[in-house]
């Protein structure tokens, strides 16, 4: 059997295992090991297994993952999301759809610490949705704001997904983290604008709050926000100005978050133990996937599929933007059925060489992939963020929530097109780092 045919069969088997909800890391391990064995023999397969494992866990740059994960766990388990939402609400709650906008604003700040879509969606959902219910907001409208805000968790730095993208493609992690900042903040603003337009068209979706908030009360609420901003500025600002590496930024951020939760009296021993336990479990799962992805990538390299595909596609007399658009359509479609991490480890060994061969910037493509995956988080039938919200809004049919997030999905599609037309929105700030 030719290496190319072996590679195609391996990809089909991997897809089949993932759709059967077989653990992604183990599926990559199994297919990668067997594929290398069929092409190069047992001795090479065993050698690749050991070197893939060692090279992944020994990579200093990847030690940033458990540190940023631990930051997110401290924030999630100590209930600081409630304080954050209340502070943003004092500034925005009086506007049309103000509580929904406050959910977006709080999600942006929370995402800047947690780096996780699931953590951001679940935390703000439990805090913001009951408050919006109290003011008779339309339930699907409330859900759409929180679900959309949650997607900012893998765009605004520190984004674990962008770190994994860097690990899978060898793109520098520092510029990748910085690249998500401007698109993340711009998307948050567009979400707020979308909310405001919806409320102006149909005011019944979000009744206006009548009570006034004094200026002194607004400024006093900032006491709950500034620690978040300080942690963000120290960790991400340090990366931008080259003061320390992403790993050092992660350690400083994790320590600062620990001190903050300790000083505010929100970190009990049980919450500390829970945060450490969840961070270890999630980090081990991520590293298992990365080890499997490394082995699977070496199998694909032996099959020569990525190189041949990249050469064939680059030789087509078709506009490069048509090809990149088709790739993104595939990502959105895959996002409707599969989890984002599984999509990345499955596709990047094949897609990334094509994108680079076409002349696109690797850092820019990382942000574009995140946008496509975020759209998948809000679209049926999988729509992970929608299902998280559905678990909170048990009385609202899930189809109503999917209908509610449609304007947000349209906003994300429009913004993705803007990023394709004007890639400088993504690349400008990382280029300044030089």
C-alpha positions in Angstrom: 0.0 0.0 0.0 1.4 3.4 -1.0 2.1 6.0 1.8 -0.5 8.3 0.3 -3.3 5.7 0.5 -2.2 4.8 4.0 -2.5 8.5 5.0 -6.0 8.8 3.5 -7.2 5.7 5.3 -5.6 7.0 8.5 -7.5 10.3 8.3 -10.8 8.4 7.6 -10.2 6.2 10.7 -9.4 9.2 12.8 -12.6 11.0 11.8 -14.6 7.9 12.5 -13.1 7.5 16.0 -13.7 11.2 16.8 -17.3 11.1 15.6 -17.7 8.0 17.9 -16.5 10.4 20.7 -13.4 8.3 21.3 -10.9 10.5 23.3 -9.2 12.7 20.8 -5.7 12.3 22.3 -5.9 8.5 22.3 -7.4 8.5 18.7 -4.4 10.5 17.5 -2.0 8.2 19.4 -3.5 5.1 17.9 -3.8 6.3 14.3 -0.4 8.0 14.3 1.4 5.0 15.8 -0.2 2.4 13.4 0.3 4.7 10.4 4.0 5.2 11.1 4.3 1.4 11.7 2.7 0.6 8.3 4.8 3.1 6.4 8.2 2.7 8.1 8.1 -0.4 10.3 7.7 -1.2 14.0 11.1 0.1 15.2 10.5 3.5 13.6 7.0 3.7 15.1 8.3 3.0 18.6 11.1 5.5 18.2 8.6 8.2 17.0 6.3 7.4 19.9 9.1 8.1 22.4 10.5 11.1 20.7 7.0 12.7 20.2 6.2 12.2 23.9 9.5 13.6 25.1 9.8 16.5 22.7 6.2 17.7 23.6 6.4 17.5 27.4 10.0 18.9 27.3 9.0 22.0 25.3 9.6 25.0 27.6 7.1 27.1 25.6 4.2 24.8 26.3 4.6 25.2 30.1 2.6 28.3 29.6 -0.6 26.1 29.2 -1.0 24.9 32.8 -0.2 28.3 34.1 -2.9 30.1 32.1 -5.3 27.3 32.8 -4.7 27.7 36.5 -5.4 31.5 36.2 -8.7 30.6 34.7 -9.6 28.1 37.4 -8.9 30.6 40.2 -11.2 33.1 38.5 -13.9 30.5 37.8 -14.0 28.8 41.2 -13.8 31.9 43.4 -16.9 33.7 42.1 -15.1 36.9 40.9 -17.3 36.9 37.8 -20.2 38.1 39.9 -18.2 41.1 41.2 -17.1 41.9 37.6 -20.6 41.8 36.1 -22.0 44.0 38.9 -19.2 46.6 38.3 -19.7 46.7 34.5 -23.5 46.8 35.0 -23.2 50.1 37.0 -21.7 51.7 34.0 -23.8 50.2 31.2 -27.0 48.9 32.8 -29.0 52.1 32.2 -28.5 51.9 28.4 -30.9 50.1 26.0 -30.1 46.5 26.4 -27.6 47.6 29.0 -27.5 44.3 31.0 -26.9 42.3 27.9 -24.1 44.8 27.0 -22.7 44.5 30.5 -22.6 40.7 30.0 -20.5 41.3 26.9 -18.2 43.7 28.7 -17.8 41.5 31.7 -17.1 38.5 29.4 -14.3 40.5 27.6 -12.6 41.2 30.9 -13.1 37.7 32.3 -11.9 36.2 29.1 -8.7 38.2 29.4 -7.9 36.3 32.5 -9.5 32.9 32.0 -8.6 32.3 28.3 -11.5 29.8 28.1 -14.8 29.9 26.3 -16.5 27.3 28.5 -15.4 29.0 31.8 -16.4 32.5 30.5 -19.8 31.3 29.3 -20.7 29.2 32.4 -19.5 31.8 34.9 -21.2 34.8 33.3 -24.3 32.8 32.4 -24.9 32.0 36.1 -24.4 35.6 37.1 -25.9 37.7 34.2 -28.9 35.6 33.1 -30.8 35.7 36.5 -30.2 39.5 36.6 -31.7 39.9 33.1 -34.6 37.6 34.0 -35.3 40.0 37.0 -35.7 42.9 34.5 -37.9 40.8 32.2 -35.4 40.5 29.3 -36.4 38.1 26.6 -34.8 34.7 27.6 -33.4 33.9 24.1 -32.0 37.4 23.8 -30.3 37.1 27.2 -28.9 33.8 26.2 -27.5 35.1 23.0 -25.6 37.9 24.8 -23.9 35.5 27.2 -23.2 32.8 24.6 -21.7 35.4 22.2 -19.6 37.0 25.0 -18.3 33.5 26.0 -16.7 33.1 22.5 -14.4 36.0 23.4 -12.6 33.5 25.8 -10.5 31.9 23.0 -9.8 35.2 21.1 -8.8 37.8 23.7 -5.4 36.8 25.2 -4.4 34.7 27.0 -6.1 32.2 24.6 -5.3 28.6 25.2 -6.5 27.7 21.7 -4.1 30.2 20.2 -1.3 28.7 22.3 -2.2 25.3 21.0 -2.3 26.7 17.4 1.3 27.9 18.0 2.3 24.5 19.3 0.9 22.7 16.3 2.3 25.1 13.7 5.5 26.3 15.4 4.2 29.9 15.1 5.6 32.1 17.9 3.2 32.1 20.9 3.9 35.7 22.0 2.7 37.4 18.8 -0.2 34.9 18.6 -1.5 36.0 22.0 -1.1 39.7 21.2 -2.7 39.2 17.8 -6.1 38.3 19.4 -6.3 41.5 21.4 -7.6 44.1 18.8 -9.9 41.6 17.0 -11.3 40.5 20.4 -12.0 44.0 21.6 -13.5 45.0 18.2 -15.7 42.0 18.2 -17.0 42.8 21.7 -17.9 46.3 20.5 -19.7 44.9 17.5 -21.6 42.5 19.8 -22.7 45.5 21.9 -23.7 47.4 18.8 -25.7 44.4 17.6 -27.5 44.2 20.9 -28.4 47.9 20.8 -29.7 47.7 17.2 -31.9 44.7 18.2 -33.4 46.6 21.2 -34.1 49.7 19.1 -36.0 47.5 16.6 -37.8 45.6 19.3 -37.7 47.3 22.7 -39.7 44.5 24.3 -36.6 42.3 24.2 -34.9 44.3 26.9 -36.9 46.7 29.1 -34.8 49.7 30.2 -33.7 49.9 33.9 -35.4 52.8 35.6 -33.1 53.3 38.7 -30.2 55.7 38.4 -26.7 55.0 39.5 -24.7 57.8 41.0 -21.4 58.8 39.6 -19.7 58.1 42.9 -21.2 54.6 42.9 -19.9 54.0 39.4 -16.4 55.0 40.3 -16.4 53.0 43.5 -17.4 49.9 41.4 -14.1 50.2 39.6 -12.4 48.8 42.8 -13.7 45.4 41.6 -12.4 45.8 38.1 -8.9 47.3 38.4 -7.3 44.1 39.8 -8.3 42.3 36.6 -6.8 45.0 34.4 -3.6 45.1 36.4 -3.2 41.3 36.0 -3.9 41.5 32.3 -1.6 44.5 31.8 1.3 42.8 33.7 1.0 39.5 31.9 0.1 40.5 28.4 1.9 43.8 28.5 5.1 42.1 29.6 4.9 39.8 26.6 4.3 42.8 24.2 7.2 44.8 25.5 9.5 41.8 25.7 10.0 42.1 29.4 9.4 38.4 29.8 8.4 35.3 27.8 4.8 33.9 27.6 5.7 31.3 30.1 7.0 33.9 32.6 3.9 35.9 31.9 1.7 32.9 32.7 3.6 32.3 36.0 3.3 35.9 37.0 -0.4 36.0 36.0 -1.2 32.8 37.9 0.6 34.1 41.0 -1.1 37.5 40.8 -4.5 35.8 40.4 -3.8 33.6 43.4 -2.8 36.6 45.6 -5.9 38.6 44.4 -8.3 35.8 45.3 -6.5 35.3 48.6 -6.6 39.0 49.6 -10.3 39.3 48.7 -11.1 36.4 51.0 -12.7 34.3 48.1 -10.1 31.5 48.0 -10.9 28.9 50.6 -8.8 25.7 51.0 -11.5 23.6 49.2 -11.6 26.1 46.3 -7.8 26.1 46.1 -7.8 22.3 46.0 -10.6 22.3 43.4 -8.7 24.8 41.2 -5.5 22.9 41.3 -7.2 19.6 40.6 -9.2 20.9 37.6 -6.1 22.7 36.2 -4.0 19.5 36.4 -6.8 17.4 34.8 -7.3 19.9 31.9 -3.6 20.4 31.4 -2.9 16.6 31.2 -5.8 16.3 28.7 -4.3 19.1 26.5 -0.8 17.6 26.6 -2.1 14.1 25.8 -3.8 15.7 22.7 -0.6 17.5 21.8 1.5 14.4 22.1 -1.0 12.5 19.9 -1.1 15.4 17.4 2.7 15.4 17.1 2.8 11.6 16.4 -0.1 12.0 13.9 1.6 14.9 12.3 4.7 12.8 11.7 2.6 10.0 10.2 1.1 12.6 7.8 4.6 13.8 6.9 5.6 10.3 6.1 2.5 9.9 3.9 3.5 13.1 2.0 -0.1 14.2 1.8 0.3 17.7 3.2 3.3 18.5 0.9 1.6 17.2 -2.2 -1.7 18.9 -1.4 0.1 22.2 -0.7 1.9 22.0 -4.0 -1.2 21.1 -6.0 -3.3 23.8 -4.4 -0.7 26.5 -4.8 -0.4 25.5 -8.5 -4.1 26.0 -9.2 -5.0 29.1 -11.2 -7.5 30.3 -8.6 -7.4 33.4 -6.5 -5.8 32.7 -3.1 -8.7 34.4 -1.3 -11.2 31.9 -2.9 -9.2 29.0 -1.5 -8.9 30.6 2.0 -12.7 31.2 1.9 -13.3 27.6 1.1 -11.0 26.5 3.9 -12.9 28.7 6.4 -16.3 27.4 5.2 -15.0 23.9 5.9 -13.9 25.0 9.4 -17.4 26.5 10.1 -19.1 23.3 8.9 -16.8 21.1 11.0 -17.4 23.4 14.0 -21.1 22.5 13.8 -20.3 18.9 14.6 -16.9 18.7 16.3 -15.1 20.4 19.2 -12.6 23.1 18.2 -9.5 21.4 19.6 -10.2 18.2 17.7 -10.7 20.2 14.5 -7.4 21.9 14.9 -5.3 18.8 15.6 -7.0 17.0 12.7 -6.7 19.7 10.0 -3.7 21.9 10.7 -1.1 19.4 9.6 -2.8 19.5 6.1 -4.2 23.0 6.0 -1.4 25.1 7.5 1.2 24.3 4.7 -1.4 25.2 2.1 -2.1 28.6 3.7 1.7 29.4 4.0 2.3 28.2 0.5 -0.4 30.7 -0.7 1.5 33.5 1.0 -0.8 34.2 4.0 0.6 35.2 7.4 0.6 32.3 9.9 -0.3 34.5 12.9 -3.2 36.1 11.0 -4.5 32.6 10.0 -4.5 31.6 13.7 -6.9 34.4 14.5 -9.1 33.6 11.5 -9.4 30.0 12.5 -10.5 31.1 16.0 -13.2 33.2 14.4 -14.4 30.2 12.4 -14.4 28.0 15.5 -16.3 30.6 17.4 -19.0 30.6 14.8 -19.2 26.9 15.2 -19.7 27.3 19.0 -23.0 29.2 18.3 -24.4 27.1 15.4 -26.5 23.9 15.5 -26.4 21.0 15.9 -23.4 21.0 18.3 -23.1 24.7 19.4 -21.3 24.0 22.6 -21.8 27.5 24.0 -25.5 27.3 23.3 -25.7 24.0 25.2 -23.9 25.5 28.2 -26.5 28.3 28.3 -29.3 25.8 27.8 -28.2 24.0 30.9 -28.7 27.3 32.8 -32.0 28.3 31.1 -33.7 25.0 31.5 -37.2 26.4 30.7 -36.1 27.9 27.3 -36.2 25.5 24.3 -32.7 25.2 22.8 -34.1 26.0 19.3 -35.1 29.4 20.7 -31.6 30.0 21.9 -30.2 29.1 18.5 -32.6 31.6 16.9 -31.6 34.2 19.4 -27.8 33.9 18.6 -28.4 34.3 14.9 -27.8 38.1 14.8 -24.5 37.4 16.7 -23.5 34.8 14.2 -24.1 37.2 11.3 -22.0 39.8 13.1 -19.2 37.3 13.4 -19.4 36.4 9.8 -19.2 40.0 8.7 -16.3 40.7 11.0 -14.4 37.6 9.7 -14.8 39.0 6.2 -13.4 42.3 7.4 -10.4 40.6 8.9 -9.8 38.8 5.6 -10.0 42.1 3.6 -7.9 44.0 6.2 -5.4 41.6 7.7 -3.6 44.5 9.3 -6.2 44.6 12.0 -4.7 41.3 13.2 -1.0 41.8 12.3 -0.5 45.4 13.1 0.1 45.1 16.9 2.2 41.9 16.7 4.4 43.6 14.1 5.0 46.5 16.5 6.5 44.0 19.0 9.5 43.8 16.7 
